Amino acid sequence: MKNYLFLIVGGATGVALRYALGVWISEWNTSLFPWATLAINVTGSLALGFLMRYLTGTASSPAMRLMLTTGFCGGYTTMSTFSYELVTLFTERQYGLAFAYLGATIVLAPLATLLGFALAEFAL
C-alpha cells in the first residue's frame, strides 16, 4: 500500500507540472507544431535519465525511486499525446510539421536522457 501512495504523490506532481508547462507554452505558441508536448517529452527524458542514474548511484530508498521515476516521470511525460498529435498532423496533411516533430522527438528525447546520465555522473 505504501508504494501506491508514493506513486500517487509522484504521479499527481508530474501531471500537475505537465499541465502547467503545457499551458505556459501554449500561451505563446501560435503554430500548429506541438511545442508543448515536445518540450515535455524532452525534459521528461532528461529527468528520467538523471534520476535513473543518480538514484541507483546513491542510497535512495526503493519507494523514493518508484515515486520519482514511475510516478513523477510517468505522470509528466506524454508519449501517448505525442502519438496522437503526430497522427493528427499526418491526417491533416501537415507532412512537413509531422516529420519535423517526429525527427525532433526521436533525436532530442534520447539526447536529453544521455544528458541526464551525464549530469548524474557529475552530481555523484
SETORKOL-158597 format. One record per residue: x, y, z of N, C-alpha, C in turn; residue in one letter. Coordinates in Angstrom, 3 decimals. Example, Ala and Ser with C-alpha at 12.3 -4.5 7.8 and 13.67 -1.06 7.14 Angstrom:
! residues 2
{{13.190,-5.690,7.800},{12.300,-4.500,7.800},{13.200,-3.300,7.800},'A'}
{{12.850,-2.250,7.080},{13.670,-1.060,7.140},{12.900,0.030,7.870},'S'}
//
This chain:
! residues 124
{{0.818,-1.196,0.000},{0.000,0.000,0.000},{0.863,1.262,0.000},'M'}
{{1.980,1.201,0.723},{2.871,2.348,0.810},{3.382,2.746,-0.583},'K'}
{{3.717,1.746,-1.412},{4.207,2.050,-2.760},{3.168,2.799,-3.584},'N'}
{{1.901,2.438,-3.426},{0.847,3.119,-4.176},{0.735,4.589,-3.764},'Y'}
{{0.931,4.866,-2.502},{0.898,6.261,-2.047},{2.037,7.066,-2.664},'L'}
{{3.217,6.453,-2.725},{4.350,7.123,-3.360},{4.080,7.356,-4.845},'F'}
{{3.483,6.356,-5.512},{3.135,6.515,-6.923},{2.127,7.638,-7.133},'L'}
{{1.131,7.694,-6.263},{0.091,8.726,-6.375},{0.691,10.119,-6.200},'I'}
{{1.535,10.298,-5.214},{2.167,11.602,-4.979},{3.042,11.990,-6.163},'V'}
{{3.885,11.063,-6.613},{4.762,11.348,-7.751},{3.970,11.602,-9.017},'G'}
{{2.984,10.758,-9.289},{2.177,10.908,-10.498},{1.392,12.204,-10.512},'G'}
{{0.779,12.545,-9.393},{-0.003,13.783,-9.317},{0.899,15.001,-9.524},'A'}
{{2.086,14.963,-8.971},{3.025,16.070,-9.145},{3.455,16.186,-10.607},'T'}
{{3.758,15.050,-11.219},{4.150,15.054,-12.627},{3.043,15.554,-13.532},'G'}
{{1.829,15.100,-13.282},{0.684,15.537,-14.090},{0.460,17.042,-13.944},'V'}
{{0.533,17.543,-12.718},{0.321,18.973,-12.485},{1.393,19.809,-13.181},'A'}
{{2.636,19.366,-13.108},{3.711,20.103,-13.767},{3.562,20.036,-15.283},'L'}
{{3.189,18.865,-15.815},{2.965,18.738,-17.254},{1.873,19.706,-17.711},'R'}
{{0.796,19.778,-16.964},{-0.304,20.673,-17.317},{0.152,22.129,-17.278},'Y'}
{{0.842,22.512,-16.226},{1.298,23.896,-16.081},{2.251,24.286,-17.211},'A'}
{{3.186,23.413,-17.539},{4.126,23.705,-18.617},{3.394,23.770,-19.958},'L'}
{{2.452,22.864,-20.172},{1.678,22.883,-21.405},{0.888,24.165,-21.575},'G'}
{{0.267,24.625,-20.509},{-0.491,25.886,-20.556},{0.448,27.051,-20.831},'V'}
{{1.575,27.083,-20.158},{2.534,28.173,-20.320},{3.041,28.251,-21.757},'W'}
{{3.436,27.108,-22.322},{3.947,27.103,-23.696},{2.832,27.443,-24.679},'I'}
{{1.635,26.955,-24.448},{0.508,27.213,-25.347},{0.141,28.693,-25.397},'S'}
{{0.489,29.441,-24.368},{0.188,30.870,-24.353},{0.974,31.630,-25.414},'E'}
{{2.153,31.154,-25.766},{2.939,31.853,-26.770},{3.067,31.087,-28.079},'W'}
{{2.677,29.819,-28.095},{2.786,29.023,-29.323},{1.572,29.261,-30.210},'N'}
{{1.798,29.893,-31.345},{0.697,30.157,-32.269},{0.758,29.255,-33.501},'T'}
{{1.716,28.361,-33.558},{1.846,27.489,-34.726},{1.129,26.162,-34.476},'S'}
{{1.037,25.366,-35.528},{0.454,24.036,-35.398},{1.424,23.036,-34.775},'L'}
{{2.726,23.384,-34.763},{3.729,22.462,-34.228},{3.501,22.294,-32.723},'F'}
{{3.431,21.056,-32.239},{3.132,20.803,-30.820},{4.362,20.988,-29.918},'P'}
{{4.759,22.247,-29.740},{5.945,22.563,-28.934},{5.819,22.089,-27.492},'W'}
{{4.646,22.183,-26.911},{4.485,21.809,-25.501},{4.773,20.323,-25.299},'A'}
{{4.219,19.477,-26.143},{4.448,18.042,-25.995},{5.908,17.698,-26.229},'T'}
{{6.519,18.321,-27.231},{7.938,18.080,-27.481},{8.775,18.484,-26.273},'L'}
{{8.515,19.658,-25.724},{9.269,20.131,-24.554},{9.081,19.200,-23.367},'A'}
{{7.872,18.726,-23.161},{7.594,17.835,-22.040},{8.297,16.490,-22.239},'I'}
{{8.254,15.941,-23.465},{8.923,14.664,-23.708},{10.436,14.772,-23.555},'N'}
{{11.010,15.874,-24.021},{12.457,16.043,-23.919},{12.879,16.267,-22.465},'V'}
{{12.184,17.156,-21.759},{12.562,17.390,-20.359},{12.240,16.173,-19.486},'T'}
{{11.190,15.438,-19.829},{10.889,14.199,-19.098},{11.961,13.154,-19.319},'G'}
{{12.479,13.066,-20.533},{13.579,12.136,-20.817},{14.837,12.542,-20.059},'S'}
{{15.093,13.837,-20.014},{16.229,14.345,-19.240},{16.078,13.973,-17.772},'L'}
{{14.909,14.213,-17.217},{14.665,13.910,-15.803},{14.802,12.421,-15.520},'A'}
{{14.216,11.583,-16.376},{14.290,10.140,-16.139},{15.715,9.640,-16.271},'L'}
{{16.448,10.141,-17.261},{17.850,9.748,-17.402},{18.660,10.117,-16.174},'G'}
{{18.467,11.338,-15.702},{19.181,11.779,-14.498},{18.789,10.934,-13.288},'F'}
{{17.488,10.802,-13.071},{17.012,10.091,-11.880},{17.430,8.623,-11.857},'L'}
{{17.305,7.945,-12.984},{17.666,6.523,-13.015},{19.141,6.329,-12.690},'M'}
{{19.994,7.160,-13.248},{21.432,7.025,-12.987},{21.783,7.515,-11.590},'R'}
{{21.253,8.646,-11.197},{21.599,9.237,-9.908},{21.065,8.399,-8.750},'Y'}
{{19.811,8.000,-8.826},{19.202,7.276,-7.706},{19.769,5.874,-7.533},'L'}
{{20.232,5.268,-8.622},{20.862,3.950,-8.475},{22.292,4.080,-7.963},'T'}
{{22.863,5.284,-8.043},{24.214,5.509,-7.546},{24.260,6.076,-6.138},'G'}
{{23.097,6.280,-5.523},{23.033,6.821,-4.167},{22.249,5.861,-3.277},'T'}
{{22.153,6.219,-2.038},{21.451,5.369,-1.068},{19.970,5.737,-0.980},'A'}
{{19.327,5.967,-2.113},{17.903,6.303,-2.092},{17.078,5.045,-1.852},'S'}
{{15.921,5.235,-1.266},{15.048,4.099,-0.979},{14.318,3.654,-2.245},'S'}
{{13.936,2.380,-2.305},{13.150,1.920,-3.453},{11.844,2.711,-3.608},'P'}
{{11.231,3.097,-2.506},{9.985,3.868,-2.572},{10.227,5.241,-3.187},'A'}
{{11.336,5.870,-2.855},{11.675,7.173,-3.430},{11.932,7.041,-4.925},'M'}
{{12.667,6.004,-5.325},{12.915,5.778,-6.754},{11.603,5.550,-7.487},'R'}
{{10.708,4.767,-6.902},{9.413,4.493,-7.511},{8.602,5.782,-7.672},'L'}
{{8.602,6.616,-6.650},{7.844,7.861,-6.694},{8.377,8.798,-7.779},'M'}
{{9.689,8.921,-7.880},{10.274,9.881,-8.809},{10.315,9.382,-10.251},'L'}
{{10.530,8.083,-10.451},{10.655,7.570,-11.820},{9.295,7.148,-12.378},'T'}
{{8.722,6.094,-11.838},{7.433,5.605,-12.338},{6.328,6.618,-12.061},'T'}
{{6.310,7.194,-10.875},{5.265,8.144,-10.508},{5.402,9.475,-11.221},'G'}
{{6.435,10.230,-10.852},{6.592,11.579,-11.402},{6.817,11.563,-12.912},'F'}
{{7.833,10.840,-13.361},{8.141,10.845,-14.802},{7.019,10.209,-15.611},'C'}
{{6.381,9.181,-15.067},{5.251,8.562,-15.763},{4.073,9.500,-15.893},'G'}
{{3.833,10.310,-14.864},{2.750,11.294,-14.927},{3.112,12.499,-15.774},'G'}
{{4.389,12.802,-15.863},{4.846,14.000,-16.559},{4.971,13.815,-18.071},'Y'}
{{5.529,12.707,-18.495},{5.777,12.538,-19.928},{4.497,12.206,-20.680},'T'}
{{4.545,12.435,-21.978},{3.302,12.411,-22.755},{3.466,11.682,-24.076},'T'}
{{4.037,10.512,-24.064},{4.237,9.813,-25.329},{2.919,9.469,-26.017},'M'}
{{1.871,9.215,-25.261},{0.588,8.943,-25.909},{0.068,10.206,-26.597},'S'}
{{0.279,11.347,-25.987},{-0.102,12.609,-26.622},{0.753,12.844,-27.865},'T'}
{{2.021,12.544,-27.769},{2.908,12.649,-28.929},{2.361,11.827,-30.099},'F'}
{{1.996,10.588,-29.835},{1.482,9.717,-30.899},{0.214,10.298,-31.519},'S'}
{{-0.680,10.762,-30.681},{-1.931,11.344,-31.173},{-1.658,12.579,-32.031},'Y'}
{{-0.806,13.474,-31.544},{-0.518,14.702,-32.276},{0.192,14.406,-33.600},'E'}
{{1.077,13.416,-33.591},{1.769,13.046,-34.818},{0.781,12.519,-35.861},'L'}
{{-0.089,11.615,-35.449},{-1.096,11.078,-36.374},{-2.032,12.181,-36.853},'V'}
{{-2.390,13.098,-35.961},{-3.250,14.220,-36.350},{-2.576,15.086,-37.406},'T'}
{{-1.295,15.381,-37.234},{-0.574,16.165,-38.242},{-0.576,15.452,-39.587},'L'}
{{-0.374,14.143,-39.570},{-0.406,13.383,-40.828},{-1.802,13.390,-41.451},'F'}
{{-2.822,13.179,-40.647},{-4.176,13.140,-41.210},{-4.627,14.510,-41.714},'T'}
{{-4.048,15.571,-41.168},{-4.347,16.923,-41.648},{-3.396,17.346,-42.776},'E'}
{{-2.646,16.375,-43.266},{-1.705,16.579,-44.386},{-0.636,17.642,-44.082},'R'}
{{-0.275,17.759,-42.839},{0.802,18.664,-42.423},{2.099,17.844,-42.356},'Q'}
{{2.512,17.326,-43.505},{3.611,16.361,-43.557},{4.936,16.936,-43.093},'Y'}
{{5.223,18.168,-43.476},{6.480,18.778,-43.043},{6.554,18.903,-41.534},'G'}
{{5.467,19.402,-40.930},{5.434,19.517,-39.474},{5.476,18.141,-38.811},'L'}
{{4.782,17.185,-39.401},{4.754,15.837,-38.821},{6.155,15.231,-38.793},'A'}
{{6.866,15.325,-39.913},{8.214,14.752,-39.942},{9.190,15.541,-39.072},'F'}
{{9.024,16.856,-38.999},{9.874,17.663,-38.117},{9.652,17.261,-36.656},'A'}
{{8.401,17.086,-36.285},{8.045,16.698,-34.916},{8.573,15.310,-34.593},'Y'}
{{8.379,14.374,-35.510},{8.866,13.015,-35.315},{10.380,13.002,-35.171},'L'}
{{11.067,13.674,-36.079},{12.528,13.705,-36.031},{13.058,14.382,-34.784},'G'}
{{12.456,15.513,-34.423},{12.914,16.240,-33.231},{12.723,15.395,-31.979},'A'}
{{11.600,14.720,-31.878},{11.335,13.894,-30.692},{12.284,12.704,-30.623},'T'}
{{12.482,12.033,-31.750},{13.343,10.845,-31.765},{14.797,11.205,-31.475},'I'}
{{15.222,12.381,-31.908},{16.608,12.800,-31.685},{16.782,13.458,-30.317},'V'}
{{15.915,14.416,-29.986},{16.124,15.206,-28.767},{15.832,14.439,-27.473},'L'}
{{14.811,13.581,-27.459},{14.486,12.869,-26.213},{15.619,11.933,-25.777},'A'}
{{16.176,11.082,-26.669},{17.318,10.262,-26.231},{18.552,11.094,-25.878},'P'}
{{18.786,12.193,-26.615},{19.913,13.052,-26.258},{19.716,13.664,-24.871},'L'}
{{18.484,14.028,-24.549},{18.202,14.563,-23.219},{18.420,13.499,-22.152},'A'}
{{18.057,12.251,-22.445},{18.322,11.161,-21.493},{19.818,11.000,-21.273},'T'}
{{20.587,11.045,-22.346},{22.042,10.959,-22.242},{22.602,12.123,-21.428},'L'}
{{22.074,13.310,-21.641},{22.494,14.471,-20.852},{22.143,14.263,-19.380},'L'}
{{20.981,13.670,-19.122},{20.604,13.356,-17.742},{21.605,12.418,-17.090},'G'}
{{22.046,11.399,-17.846},{23.070,10.488,-17.337},{24.336,11.260,-16.977},'F'}
{{24.769,12.141,-17.884},{25.988,12.905,-17.667},{25.864,13.824,-16.460},'A'}
{{24.715,14.472,-16.315},{24.513,15.339,-15.147},{24.527,14.533,-13.848},'L'}
{{23.979,13.330,-13.897},{24.000,12.477,-12.705},{25.422,12.067,-12.369},'A'}
{{26.207,11.737,-13.366},{27.621,11.381,-13.129},{28.359,12.544,-12.487},'E'}
{{28.083,13.746,-12.968},{28.695,14.938,-12.412},{28.264,15.157,-10.962},'F'}
{{26.990,14.859,-10.670},{26.450,15.087,-9.333},{26.899,14.041,-8.321},'A'}
{{27.292,12.861,-8.808},{27.687,11.785,-7.876},{29.057,12.014,-7.293},'L'}
//
